[in-house]
Amino acid sequence: MNGPYRDPTGAGSVACTRQAVLEFAGPLGLQVEVIQADHQNRADVGAAIARQWYDQGVDVILDVPTTWVALAVSTISRQKNKVFLNSGAATPELTGAACSPNTIHWSYDTYMLAKGTGAAVTRAGGDSWFFVAADYAFGQVLQRDVSQFVEAEGGRVLGSVRYPFPATTDFSSFLLAAQASRAKVLALANAGNDTATCIIQAREFGLLRTMRVAGLLMSFHEVQALGLRAAEGLLLTEPFYWDLNDRTRAFTARVRPRMPGQSMPGNVHAGCYSATVHYLKSVAALGAQTAVADGAAMVAHMKAMPTDDDAFGIGRVREDGRKLHPSYLFQVKSPEESTGTWDYYKIIATNPAEEAFRPMHEGGCPLVRG
C-alpha cells in the first residue's frame, strides 16, 4: 500500500478484488468481505498478517507482491489449509520447488518476463546486455532467467550490478557502469518507482542515445509517471493491457471509477480481479461449506475448472498452480503515435498461453506427476 510497488499493486488490487466481488458474489449467492493490510515488503510482517487473518476466519489471501513475502504467505497458507492467490510476486518458485496445493500463481512471473523480452529483443539485434538489478530474490532470478534467453539467442551479457533494495534512490554509479560496458541493451531487473527512476537518470546521463532500455518488470503506471517523451521506445512484456480488446476495455470501464485517481488497471490489478472471479465461481460450484473447510480441495477445484473473465479471457490453471494466458511484448508509443492519455502501447509480439510460461516439467514442482 506504500513504497515502490504501491502503484502497480496496492489500492488498485483492492479495488479490482472488490469489483469482482461486486459483480459475482451476489448473483452466486455468496456473502464476501474484503479486507486489506500493508506488509511493508517485509516477510515477517506479511507472515504475521497471514497467520492472524487465517486464525480469525479469513479464507483466501490475494495479491502479495515481493517474492520473499509471497513465499512466506504460501507456506502459512499450506500450514493452515487456506487459499493463496498470488498476483503481485514474480518468483517462478511458487510453481516450482516451492509449489503448494494451496497456492495459485496468477498474472506473471520472471520466466514469462524473461522469455517475452529477453529472447525477442536479442533476436531484433540487441545482442549485448548490461543488467541493473534489485539485490533480492526477484531481481536475481529475473537477471538469471533473462540472461539464459539472451545467450540462447546468441547474445552476450557484458556485465551487471546489483543495488540494495529498497534503500537505493541514486542509481548514477550503476548506470555509468552500464554505459562504460558499451552494451546495446540496458536491462532493468527491478520494478515500480525504481524502474522509473533508473530510466529518468539514464536519460539524464545520455545512455539512451546509445542503449535500448528493456524494462523487465515495467507497467504502464511507470510509463504514465515518466511521460511518453521520456518512455518512448521502451520494450516491456505484460500479460494484460487495458486497451487490448473489447473485453479488457469493458472490464476497465467498470472498475476505473474505483481505481486510485481513476487510473487504468495494470496487470497485477487485473490478476486480482481474474483470480477473485474464478475463486467465487469455484466456491459456488464446490459449495461454500466445503470451500471454507478445505483450502487444498478448493484449489484443486479451481484447477479443474476452465477460467474465463474479461481481464484475461479464457484460460486454465495447471497442475503446478500456474495460471496460463498469453503474454505480449509491447513497445511504448511516441507522443505523436498516441491518441491521448493512457494510449501507450503497441504490440510487437505475442506468446501464446501454452508457450508464455515455463514448461511444467522444468519447474520441479512436487505436485506434478510423472
C-alpha positions as CSV (number, residue, x, y, z in Angstrom):
1,M,0.0,0.0,0.0
2,N,3.1,2.2,0.2
3,G,6.6,2.1,-1.2
4,P,8.0,1.3,-4.6
5,Y,5.2,-1.2,-5.5
6,R,2.3,0.9,-4.4
7,D,1.0,1.9,-7.9
8,P,1.2,-1.4,-9.7
9,T,-0.3,-3.3,-6.8
10,G,-1.7,-1.7,-3.6
11,A,-5.0,0.1,-3.6
12,G,-5.6,-0.8,-7.2
13,S,-5.5,-4.5,-6.4
14,V,-8.0,-4.0,-3.6
15,A,-10.3,-2.1,-6.0
16,C,-10.2,-4.8,-8.6
17,T,-10.8,-7.5,-6.0
18,R,-13.9,-5.6,-4.7
19,Q,-15.1,-5.2,-8.3
20,A,-15.1,-9.0,-8.8
21,V,-17.0,-9.4,-5.5
22,L,-19.5,-6.7,-6.6
23,E,-20.1,-8.4,-9.9
24,F,-20.2,-12.1,-8.9
25,A,-20.8,-12.6,-5.1
26,G,-24.5,-11.6,-5.1
27,P,-25.5,-13.4,-8.2
28,L,-23.8,-16.6,-7.0
29,G,-25.5,-16.4,-3.6
30,L,-22.3,-15.7,-1.6
31,Q,-21.5,-13.2,1.2
32,V,-18.0,-11.9,0.9
33,E,-16.0,-9.3,2.8
34,V,-12.7,-7.8,1.5
35,I,-10.2,-6.5,4.0
36,Q,-6.7,-5.1,3.4
37,A,-3.3,-4.7,5.1
38,D,0.2,-3.4,4.2
39,H,3.0,-6.0,4.6
40,Q,5.6,-3.2,4.0
41,N,7.7,-5.5,1.7
42,R,8.7,-7.5,4.8
43,A,8.3,-11.2,5.1
44,D,7.9,-11.2,8.9
45,V,5.1,-8.6,8.6
46,G,3.4,-10.5,5.8
47,A,3.6,-13.8,7.6
48,A,2.2,-12.3,10.8
49,I,-0.7,-10.8,9.0
50,A,-1.4,-14.1,7.2
51,R,-1.4,-16.1,10.5
52,Q,-3.6,-13.6,12.2
53,W,-6.1,-13.4,9.4
54,Y,-6.4,-17.2,9.0
55,D,-6.8,-17.6,12.7
56,Q,-9.6,-15.0,12.6
57,G,-11.5,-16.8,9.8
58,V,-10.1,-15.3,6.6
59,D,-10.4,-17.9,3.8
60,V,-8.2,-16.6,0.9
61,I,-5.4,-14.1,0.6
62,L,-4.7,-12.3,-2.7
63,D,-2.0,-10.1,-4.4
64,V,1.1,-10.1,-2.1
65,P,3.9,-8.5,-4.1
66,T,7.5,-9.1,-3.3
67,T,9.0,-12.6,-3.6
68,W,10.1,-13.2,0.0
69,V,6.7,-12.2,1.4
70,A,4.8,-14.3,-1.1
71,L,6.9,-17.4,-0.3
72,A,6.2,-16.9,3.4
73,V,2.5,-16.4,2.9
74,S,2.3,-19.5,0.7
75,T,3.9,-21.6,3.4
76,I,1.5,-20.4,6.0
77,S,-1.5,-20.9,3.7
78,R,-0.5,-24.6,3.3
79,Q,0.0,-25.0,7.1
80,K,-3.4,-23.5,7.7
81,N,-5.0,-25.3,4.7
82,K,-6.3,-22.0,3.3
83,V,-6.1,-20.5,-0.2
84,F,-3.4,-18.1,-1.6
85,L,-4.0,-16.5,-5.0
86,N,-0.8,-14.6,-5.8
87,S,-0.9,-11.9,-8.4
88,G,1.9,-9.5,-7.3
89,A,5.1,-11.6,-6.8
90,A,7.3,-12.6,-9.7
91,T,9.1,-15.7,-8.5
92,P,8.5,-18.8,-10.5
93,E,9.3,-20.8,-7.4
94,L,5.7,-20.5,-6.4
95,T,5.0,-23.1,-9.2
96,G,8.5,-24.7,-8.9
97,A,10.2,-26.2,-5.9
98,A,8.1,-24.2,-3.5
99,C,4.7,-25.0,-5.2
100,S,1.8,-25.8,-2.9
101,P,-1.6,-27.5,-3.2
102,N,-3.0,-24.3,-1.6
103,T,-1.4,-21.7,-3.9
104,I,-2.2,-20.5,-7.5
105,H,0.1,-18.0,-9.2
106,W,-1.8,-15.6,-11.5
107,S,-0.7,-12.8,-13.8
108,Y,3.1,-13.1,-14.5
109,D,6.4,-14.4,-13.3
110,T,10.1,-13.9,-14.1
111,Y,10.2,-16.7,-16.7
112,M,7.4,-15.1,-18.6
113,L,9.1,-11.7,-18.5
114,A,12.5,-13.2,-19.4
115,K,11.1,-15.1,-22.4
116,G,8.9,-12.3,-23.6
117,T,11.6,-9.6,-23.6
118,G,15.0,-11.3,-23.5
119,A,14.6,-13.5,-26.5
120,A,12.6,-11.1,-28.6
121,V,15.0,-8.1,-28.1
122,T,18.1,-10.2,-28.8
123,R,16.6,-11.5,-32.0
124,A,15.9,-7.9,-33.0
125,G,19.6,-7.0,-32.8
126,G,20.0,-6.3,-29.1
127,D,22.8,-8.8,-28.7
128,S,24.8,-7.4,-25.8
129,W,23.3,-6.7,-22.4
130,F,24.1,-5.0,-19.1
131,F,21.9,-5.5,-16.1
132,V,20.9,-3.2,-13.2
133,A,19.2,-5.5,-10.7
134,A,17.5,-5.1,-7.3
135,D,19.5,-7.2,-4.9
136,Y,16.9,-9.7,-3.6
137,A,15.4,-12.9,-5.0
138,F,13.2,-11.2,-7.6
139,G,16.0,-9.2,-9.2
140,Q,18.5,-12.0,-9.0
141,V,16.2,-14.6,-10.6
142,L,15.0,-12.2,-13.3
143,Q,18.5,-11.4,-14.3
144,R,19.4,-15.1,-14.4
145,D,16.4,-16.1,-16.5
146,V,16.8,-13.2,-19.0
147,S,20.5,-14.0,-19.3
148,Q,19.6,-17.6,-20.3
149,F,17.3,-16.4,-23.1
150,V,19.8,-13.8,-24.3
151,E,22.6,-16.4,-24.5
152,A,20.3,-19.0,-26.1
153,E,19.7,-16.5,-29.0
154,G,23.4,-15.9,-29.4
155,G,23.6,-12.7,-27.3
156,R,26.1,-11.8,-24.6
157,V,25.9,-10.4,-21.1
158,L,28.7,-7.9,-20.7
159,G,28.2,-7.1,-17.1
160,S,25.8,-6.4,-14.2
161,V,25.4,-4.5,-10.9
162,R,23.0,-5.2,-8.0
163,Y,21.8,-2.5,-5.7
164,P,20.4,-2.6,-2.1
165,F,16.6,-2.8,-2.1
166,P,14.6,-0.9,-1.1
167,A,17.2,1.6,0.2
168,T,18.5,3.0,-3.2
169,T,17.4,6.2,-4.8
170,D,20.6,7.3,-6.6
171,F,21.4,4.9,-9.5
172,S,24.1,7.1,-11.1
173,S,27.1,4.9,-10.4
174,F,25.3,1.8,-11.6
175,L,24.2,3.5,-14.8
176,L,27.6,4.8,-15.6
177,A,29.0,1.3,-15.2
178,A,26.4,0.2,-17.8
179,Q,27.4,3.0,-20.1
180,A,31.1,2.0,-19.8
181,S,30.3,-1.6,-20.8
182,R,29.2,-0.4,-24.3
183,A,26.3,-2.9,-24.3
184,K,23.5,-2.3,-26.7
185,V,20.7,-3.1,-24.1
186,L,20.3,-1.7,-20.6
187,A,18.2,-4.3,-18.8
188,L,16.4,-3.1,-15.6
189,A,15.7,-6.1,-13.3
190,N,13.6,-4.0,-10.9
191,A,10.1,-2.6,-10.7
192,G,7.8,0.3,-9.7
193,N,9.5,3.5,-8.7
194,D,13.0,2.1,-9.0
195,T,12.4,1.4,-12.8
196,A,11.1,4.9,-13.4
197,T,14.0,6.5,-11.5
198,C,16.5,4.4,-13.4
199,I,15.0,5.5,-16.8
200,I,15.0,9.2,-15.8
201,Q,18.6,9.1,-14.6
202,A,19.7,7.0,-17.7
203,R,18.2,9.7,-19.9
204,E,19.9,12.5,-17.9
205,F,23.3,10.7,-18.4
206,G,22.7,10.2,-22.1
207,L,22.6,6.4,-22.0
208,L,19.5,6.3,-24.2
209,R,21.4,7.7,-27.2
210,T,23.4,4.5,-27.4
211,M,21.5,1.9,-25.5
212,R,18.0,0.4,-25.8
213,V,16.2,0.1,-22.5
214,A,14.4,-3.1,-21.6
215,G,12.1,-2.7,-18.6
216,L,11.9,-6.3,-17.4
217,L,9.1,-5.7,-14.9
218,M,7.7,-2.4,-16.1
219,S,4.0,-1.5,-16.3
220,F,2.2,1.4,-17.9
221,H,2.0,3.0,-14.5
222,E,5.7,3.7,-14.8
223,V,5.1,4.9,-18.3
224,Q,2.4,7.3,-17.0
225,A,4.8,8.6,-14.4
226,L,7.6,9.1,-16.9
227,G,5.5,10.6,-19.7
228,L,5.7,9.4,-23.3
229,R,8.6,11.7,-24.3
230,A,10.8,10.0,-21.7
231,A,9.5,6.5,-22.1
232,E,9.0,6.2,-25.9
233,G,10.6,3.2,-27.5
234,L,10.9,1.2,-24.2
235,L,10.3,-2.5,-24.6
236,L,8.4,-4.5,-21.9
237,T,6.3,-7.6,-21.5
238,E,2.9,-7.7,-19.9
239,P,0.0,-10.2,-19.8
240,F,-2.7,-7.5,-19.7
241,Y,-3.3,-4.1,-21.2
242,W,-6.5,-2.2,-20.7
243,D,-6.9,-1.5,-24.5
244,L,-6.0,-5.0,-25.7
245,N,-9.5,-6.0,-26.8
246,D,-13.3,-5.4,-26.3
247,R,-13.3,-7.4,-23.1
248,T,-10.4,-5.7,-21.4
249,R,-11.9,-2.3,-22.3
250,A,-15.2,-3.4,-20.8
251,F,-13.6,-4.5,-17.6
252,T,-11.6,-1.3,-17.4
253,A,-14.7,0.8,-17.9
254,R,-16.4,-0.9,-15.0
255,V,-13.5,-0.8,-12.5
256,R,-11.9,2.5,-13.3
257,P,-14.3,4.7,-11.1
258,R,-13.0,2.7,-8.1
259,M,-9.3,2.9,-9.1
260,P,-7.0,5.3,-7.2
261,G,-7.2,8.6,-9.1
262,Q,-9.4,6.8,-11.6
263,S,-6.3,5.3,-13.2
264,M,-6.3,2.3,-15.6
265,P,-5.8,-1.1,-14.0
266,G,-2.5,-2.8,-14.5
267,N,-1.7,-6.5,-14.9
268,V,-1.4,-7.2,-11.2
269,H,-4.7,-5.4,-10.5
270,A,-6.3,-7.4,-13.4
271,G,-4.9,-10.6,-11.9
272,C,-6.6,-9.9,-8.6
273,Y,-9.9,-9.4,-10.4
274,S,-9.4,-12.5,-12.6
275,A,-8.4,-14.7,-9.6
276,T,-11.3,-13.5,-7.5
277,V,-13.8,-14.2,-10.3
278,H,-12.5,-17.7,-10.7
279,Y,-12.4,-18.3,-6.9
280,L,-16.0,-17.1,-6.5
281,K,-17.2,-19.3,-9.4
282,S,-15.4,-22.3,-7.9
283,V,-16.9,-21.7,-4.4
284,A,-20.3,-21.6,-5.9
285,A,-19.7,-24.8,-7.8
286,L,-18.0,-26.7,-4.9
287,G,-20.2,-25.4,-2.2
288,A,-19.2,-22.7,0.3
289,Q,-19.1,-25.0,3.3
290,T,-16.5,-27.3,1.6
291,A,-14.6,-24.4,0.2
292,V,-14.1,-22.8,3.6
293,A,-13.3,-26.1,5.3
294,D,-10.6,-27.3,2.9
295,G,-8.3,-24.9,1.0
296,A,-6.5,-27.6,-0.9
297,A,-9.7,-29.0,-2.1
298,M,-10.8,-25.6,-3.2
299,V,-7.6,-25.0,-5.2
300,A,-7.9,-28.5,-6.8
301,H,-11.4,-27.5,-8.0
302,M,-10.1,-24.2,-9.4
303,K,-7.5,-26.2,-11.4
304,A,-10.2,-28.5,-12.7
305,M,-12.5,-25.6,-13.9
306,P,-11.5,-23.6,-17.0
307,T,-11.0,-19.9,-16.4
308,D,-12.9,-17.1,-18.2
309,D,-13.2,-13.4,-17.4
310,D,-13.0,-10.0,-19.1
311,A,-9.4,-9.3,-17.9
312,F,-7.6,-12.4,-19.3
313,G,-10.2,-14.2,-21.3
314,I,-10.3,-18.0,-21.5
315,G,-7.5,-19.9,-19.8
316,R,-6.8,-22.6,-17.3
317,V,-4.7,-23.4,-14.1
318,R,-2.1,-26.1,-14.5
319,E,-1.4,-28.9,-12.0
320,D,1.6,-26.9,-10.6
321,G,-0.6,-23.9,-9.8
322,R,0.4,-21.8,-12.8
323,K,-2.4,-19.7,-14.3
324,L,-2.0,-19.8,-18.1
325,H,-2.8,-16.9,-20.5
326,P,-0.9,-15.2,-23.4
327,S,1.8,-12.6,-22.8
328,Y,2.7,-9.6,-25.0
329,L,5.8,-7.8,-25.9
330,F,4.9,-4.1,-26.1
331,Q,6.8,-1.0,-27.2
332,V,5.9,2.4,-25.8
333,K,4.5,4.7,-28.4
334,S,5.9,8.1,-29.1
335,P,3.8,11.2,-28.2
336,E,3.0,11.6,-31.9
337,E,1.7,8.0,-32.1
338,S,-0.5,8.2,-29.0
339,T,-4.1,9.3,-29.4
340,G,-4.3,10.6,-25.9
341,T,-3.8,9.8,-22.2
342,W,-3.4,6.1,-21.4
343,D,-2.8,5.2,-25.1
344,Y,0.7,4.0,-24.5
345,Y,1.4,0.6,-26.1
346,K,1.7,-1.1,-29.5
347,I,2.1,-4.9,-29.7
348,I,5.4,-6.2,-31.1
349,A,4.9,-9.9,-30.4
350,T,2.6,-12.4,-28.7
351,N,3.5,-15.5,-26.7
352,P,0.6,-18.0,-26.7
353,A,-0.7,-19.2,-23.3
354,E,0.8,-22.6,-23.6
355,E,4.2,-21.1,-24.5
356,A,4.4,-18.0,-22.4
357,F,5.4,-19.7,-19.1
358,R,8.0,-22.2,-18.1
359,P,7.2,-25.8,-19.2
360,M,5.7,-27.7,-16.2
361,H,8.3,-30.5,-16.3
362,E,11.1,-28.0,-15.9
363,G,9.8,-26.4,-12.7
364,G,10.5,-29.2,-10.2
365,C,7.1,-28.9,-8.6
366,P,6.5,-32.0,-6.4
367,L,2.8,-31.9,-7.2
368,V,3.4,-32.8,-10.8
369,R,3.1,-36.5,-11.6
370,G,5.4,-38.3,-13.9
